Every structure is written in C-alpha cells, then in structure tokens.
Amino acid sequence: MNAEIKRIMEENIYLTALDSINDGIVLLDINFDVILWNQWMKKYTLISKEDAEGRNILDLFPQIKDTFLHFSLYQARNSGHSQYHSHNFTDSYLTLSQPMSIFGTETNLKIDMNVVPIKLKKLNYTMIQIRDVTITANREKSLLDQISKNIEVEGQLHQTEFLCRFLSVNSNEIIAMIDVNGYIRYVSPACSSILGFEKEEMQNKKISEFTEEQDWIRIEKFLIKQHDLQHPMLLRHNLIDAGKHAIEFETIVKQVFYTNPDEKVFILNSRSVITD
C-alpha cells in the first residue's frame, strides 16, 4: 500500500474515532488556535467543525479570558502541566447546553474538564477534554442537599451517617463535618478507601492531624475563623493518608447550623484531584 494513502487512511480512522467518543475534544496549537474540533463539541456548542477550526479559542469562548481555564492553558503550553477542572466551578466560566428537546427545553450540562499538554514532532499542543457528568453531579447534589437538610432540621447524627454511607457507595468523595474549632465531628466511610483511615481513627480529632502545616494555616484562616460563610466555598489543599503521602483534594465547604442556631458547623465535600 502506498505510504501516503496509508497515512491518509490512518488519519481518517483517528478522526472518525474522535468523533465517535462521548467526550468533547479540542486540540489547540501554540497560539491557542483550534486545529481539531470533534463532533461532540459541535453538538453541545452548535459551532461546526468548519467554523471552529482555525479560530482562536478566546474568539469562540471570550468568557474564559482571565479565568482559571485560561491560566491552565498557559500552564499546559509553557510548563507542561496538566490540570483537572471539576464541574463544581466550571459553570462560572463555561456553560454548555443539551440541544433543545422536542418539548422546547434546554438543560445546562455539568462538565469536568482536563487540560493536557501534548508534544508531537517537537511542537507543543494543548488538548481540552470535556466530559458530561450531569447525571452524576445532580445525584451527588441531591444527596448532599438531603444530608444538609437532615442536619439542619433534625440534628440527628445517625441519620446523617446513614445518608453519608449511602453517598460513599455512589461517589468517590469524602463527606465530613467539622466544628468551628477544627474537630472532625463526622467523616464518611469513604475515608477508608481514599485515605486508608477508618472513620473511628479520624472522628473527634482535629483536622490539622491529617493536613500539612501550611494547609492547616490556610484552612484555619479561611474556614475555622470564618464566622459568616454565606455561600459554598471552594478550597484546594492536601490531606495526609495513612501511608504519610500527601494527596491533593478539591473541597466544597458549606456552613450549616447543627442542633441549634448558635452551633455552626462546616460540611466538607472533598474529592481527590489527579493530575499528571
């Protein structure tokens, strides 16, 4: 087979495969111009391959300028660092929607993103991989809302533990409750598989025993001494596992009242962040 024909056939196979997967794939050159835009991106942005390729990503999505995603693109290009973006905060700078249904309604997607550097033939590229996690995110939110509601309304720890145990079966996240002094009042059973500690080893101990010193200073400053946390807050930090290894986490923090209006506690929803 002629080498050129073989090369063209292989390229067509790769492009067909990229158009068939259930993720969005965008490949950028060193100037952040789009050189590949798969079928998933067309479906959820309504921007065709022909309209996207050759244009700068900031022209297509001007709202991402000066956001964490924009910073991640520079990190990937200049430093070769991958970056994971959770659906917990991608809504703030990129919104994609389900195509309009026969009922005339649209649904915003919950998306996770990975920004990955790629080097090919001494040239630097950046790939953005986008995954629809709407169903998982909605299920987790529903379960977390139910947990918070039971804590606020009933103040029964055993019901919270039951719900958290159910959540831990369906999620790879750790749910914890800490008081204003930094003591862990409750932690879900997922701590065993993720950190290697049984929940009895963590409960009633200070969270500082499971964090690096610099992280504890940040947590104490922004959480423990925070007297009026009106909205959920995102925090990135490390936790130390049973093997003394530091694992990076992304934590959503929500303040609630436990058994009475004067007893404030914090609900922590922590997911490990894996970067290459």
N, C-alpha and C positions, 0 to 999 in steps of 0.2 A: 504494500500500500504506500502511495506517495506520502512523504513525511508531512507536507503542507496540508494535504487532505486529512491525514490522521490528526494533526494539531487542531484543525477546524472542528472535526467531529468531537474531539475531547472537550473543546471549549463549549460546544453546544450542549454536550451532556452535563457539564458542570452548571451552566446557566439554567438548564431545564431542572436540575436538581434543586438549585437555589430558589427557583420559582415554585417548587412543589412543597417546600417545607413550611411549617406553620409558625414561622418566626419572620419578623422583618429584618432584612439585611441591607445595610447601606455601606458602601465602600467609598472612602474619600482619599483624594491624593494629598500631597504635602500642603496644598493651598486650601484644603477642605472643600474642593470641588467634587461633586458626585461623579463617580465613574461606574458605579453599579447600584441599581435600584430594583429590588425584586418585586414579584407580583403581590406579595403581602403588603408592601408599602403602598403600592397603587391602590389596593382595596381599601385600606384604612386611612389614607390621606386624600384619596381622589386625585392624586397627582400621577400622571402617567410616567412611564419609563422615559419616553422621549422628552417630556417637559422637565424631568428631574436631572437626567444625566447631562453633565457639562455645566450645571449651575452650582453656585456656592451654597453650602448647607445653611448659611446665615440668610441667604436670599429666600430660601424655601421656608425656613423657620426663624424669622427675625426675633421671635420672643425668647430664643435660647441665648442671645447675646448677653455676656457677662453673668451667666448663671453657672451653677456647678457643672452642668454638662459641657458648657463652653470651656471651662477650666480643664475638664477631663480630656477634651480633645487636644488641648495644648500639651497636657501631661503625656498623653499617648504618643504624640508626634515628637516632642522634644526630649522626653525622658524614658520613653518605652514602658510606661506604667499602665497596666490595665486598671479599670475602675468599674465597680458594680454600682448601679443606681436602683434603689428599691422603689416599689410603687408607692411607698409611704410619702415620698416627696417629689416624684417625677411630675405629679399633677400640677405643681407650681410653675413648671416651665414648658411642659409639652402635653397637649391634650389630643388624643386620637379618639375617633368615634366609630361605633359599629355603623355599617351602611344602613340607610333608612329602611325599616321593615315595611311589610305590606300594611301595617297599622299606622304608618306615618310617624314613627317614633325613633329617636336616636338614643344610643346608650354610650356614655363615655367609657373608654377602656381603662382598666388599671394595668399599668405596664411596668415590667422590670427591664432594665437596660444594662448591657455590658459594652464598655468602650475598650477595644482591644487593638494594640499596635500590631502591624504586620510588616515584615521586611521581606521584599522579594526582588532578587537581582539588584541588590544594593539600593533599592528605592524604598522609601518609607510610606506606608499607607495606614489608614485608621479605619477599623470596622466598627460600626454600631449595630449591635444585635438587640432587637426589641421583642419581648415575649408578652403575650396577653395572659395576665394572671387574674383576670376579673373575677372568675368564679371562686378561686382560692381566697382572694383578698376580701370578697364580700362575705364568705363563710367565716373567715377569721374575725372580721369586724363585727359580725353578728354575735359571735361567741364572746368576744371581748366586751361588747356592749352589755351582754347578758351578765357577764361576770361583774362589771362595774355596777349595774343596776342592783344586783343582789347584795353587793357590799354596801351600797348607799341605803337601800330600802330596808333590808333585813339585818345586815350586820352579822350574819351567821358565817363563821369561818368554814364550817364543814360543808356548807353549800358551795362556797367559793372553791374549796378544794375539789369537790366533785366536778364542777364545771371546768376548772383548770386541768384536771386529769383528762377530761374528755377532749379539751383543746390540745393537750400534749400528744394525744394519739393521732390527731389530724393535722398537726403542724410541727415544724422543726424549730419552734421558738420557745424560749423560756419566759414564763409569766411569773412575776414576783411582786410582792407588796412590801414596801419599806416604810418605816415611820420617820418622823421629822428628825430623829436622832441618828438615822442611818442604820437602824437594826432591821434585819430581814424578818418580817412577821410571817411571811408565807413565800414558798417557792414551789413551782410546779415540778412534777416528777421528771420532766424532760431534762432537768439539770443532771440527772444520772447519765444519760446517753451523750449529752453535749459536753459537760464539764467533768464527768467522772465522779461527782459527789452525790451521795444520797441526800434527799431533801432534809433529813434529820441532821446532817452534818452542816447545813447552811442556815437553817432556821434558828432565830434568836441570836445570831451572830451579826457583827457589823459587816456591812458590805465592803468596808475597807480591807477586810481579811482576804477578799477574793479579787482585789484590784491592785494595779501597780500604784505606787505612791503618787506619781504625777496625775494619774487618772482620778484617784480619790480626792485630790485637791480640787480638780475641776468639778467632780460630782458634788462635793460638799458645797462648793461655791454656787453652782447653778441649780442644784436640786434641794439639798438639805436646808440651806439657808433661804430658799425661795419661799416667801410667805404668801404669795398671791399668784400662783400659776393658773392663769385663766384658760389657756388653750394647751393642747398636747404639744410636747416639745421633742425635737429630735436630738439625740446625743450619740456621738461616736466615741467608743472607748474600748479598752481591753479588759478581759477577765482572765484570771489565772485558773487553769484547770488542775485536776488532781495530780497531773504529771509535771506541774510547775511550768507549763507552757502558756504563753500569752496568746489569747485568741481575740481577734478584733470583732466587736459587736456594733450593731446599729440598734439603738433603743428608743422607742417611743414612750414618753413619760406623760402620765395623766394624773392630776391631783383629784382626789375624791375625799369625802368625809366618811369615816368608817362607822362608828356606832352612834356618834352624835355630832352636831355641827361644829364642835370645838376640837374634834380629833381628826386632824388631817393626816392622810397617808398618800403614798405615791404608788400607782400601778405601773410597773415596768414591763414592756413587751420587747424582748431582746432577741434579735436574730443574728447569727454569726455571719460575717461578711467575708467571702472568699475571693481573694484577688490573686492573680498570677504574678 
